Amino acid sequence: MSTQETNFKLVGFLLADLARHPVRVLLFLSLLVSAGAVILSAHHNRQASIALERLMQKKDLLDVEWRNLILEQSALTEHNRIENLVSKQLDMRRPQAEEEVVVRIK
């Protein structure tokens, strides 16, 4: 017997066995598809978790920056600071009562 005849008989035997048990073949194929789906689902879940973690870190950094900007804005808009800058840099002062001029618009 040659090797080709043995291989052909083995393939024929496997095909005949598969034809005799179609339910088992279908169950095996469904098992493989299910396993592949579980692997893909786990991979997508990990990728989504990584993306979520990156977005949460970015959110935290933006939140810290926002707080610093709010503090800076409140420091820059204090009335005392503005009055000091106006009086020093622009040499402005509050007018006296006799210096006030009332303009009436009709």
C-alpha positions in Angstrom: 0.0 0.0 0.0 1.3 3.4 -0.9 1.1 6.5 1.2 -1.4 8.2 -1.1 -3.8 5.3 -0.8 -3.5 5.4 3.0 -4.1 9.2 3.1 -7.1 8.9 0.7 -8.6 6.1 2.8 -8.1 8.2 6.0 -9.8 11.2 4.5 -12.6 9.0 3.2 -13.0 7.5 6.7 -13.1 10.9 8.3 -15.7 12.2 5.9 -17.8 9.2 6.3 -17.6 9.5 10.1 -18.5 13.2 9.9 -21.5 12.4 7.7 -22.7 9.8 10.2 -22.7 12.3 13.1 -23.9 15.7 11.7 -25.2 16.9 15.1 -21.8 16.5 16.7 -20.2 18.3 13.9 -22.7 21.2 14.2 -22.2 21.3 18.0 -18.4 21.4 17.5 -18.6 24.2 14.9 -21.0 26.2 17.2 -18.5 25.7 20.0 -15.7 27.1 17.9 -17.8 30.1 16.8 -18.9 30.7 20.4 -15.3 30.6 21.6 -14.3 33.1 18.9 -17.1 35.4 19.9 -16.0 35.3 23.6 -12.5 36.1 22.6 -13.6 39.1 20.4 -15.9 40.3 23.1 -13.2 40.2 25.8 -10.8 42.1 23.5 -13.3 44.8 22.7 -14.1 45.1 26.4 -10.4 45.6 27.3 -10.0 48.2 24.5 -13.1 50.1 25.8 -11.7 49.9 29.4 -8.4 51.3 28.3 -10.1 54.1 26.4 -12.3 54.9 29.4 -9.3 55.1 31.7 -7.5 57.5 29.3 -10.6 59.7 29.1 -10.9 59.7 32.9 -7.3 60.8 33.3 -7.8 63.5 30.7 -10.9 64.6 32.5 -9.0 64.8 35.8 -6.3 66.9 34.2 -8.9 69.3 32.6 -10.7 69.5 36.0 -7.4 70.6 37.7 -6.8 73.1 35.0 -10.3 74.5 35.2 -10.0 75.0 39.0 -6.7 76.8 38.5 -8.3 79.0 35.9 -11.2 79.8 38.2 -8.8 80.8 41.0 -6.8 82.9 38.6 -9.9 84.6 37.3 -11.1 85.4 40.8 -7.7 86.8 41.7 -7.6 89.0 38.6 -11.1 90.4 39.0 -10.9 91.4 42.6 -12.1 95.0 43.1 -9.2 96.0 45.3 -6.7 94.8 42.7 -8.5 96.7 39.9 -8.6 99.9 42.0 -4.9 99.6 42.8 -4.0 99.1 39.1 -6.1 102.0 38.0 -4.7 104.4 40.5 -1.1 103.4 40.0 -0.9 102.7 36.2 -3.5 105.2 34.9 -3.3 107.7 37.7 -7.0 107.7 38.1 -9.0 108.6 41.2 -12.6 108.9 42.3 -14.1 112.3 41.4 -15.1 114.6 44.2 -18.7 115.7 44.5 -18.0 119.1 43.0 -16.2 117.5 40.0 -19.1 115.3 39.0 -21.0 116.3 35.9 -24.5 115.0 35.3 -25.5 114.5 31.6 -29.1 114.3 30.8 -30.3 112.4 27.7 -33.6 113.3 26.2 
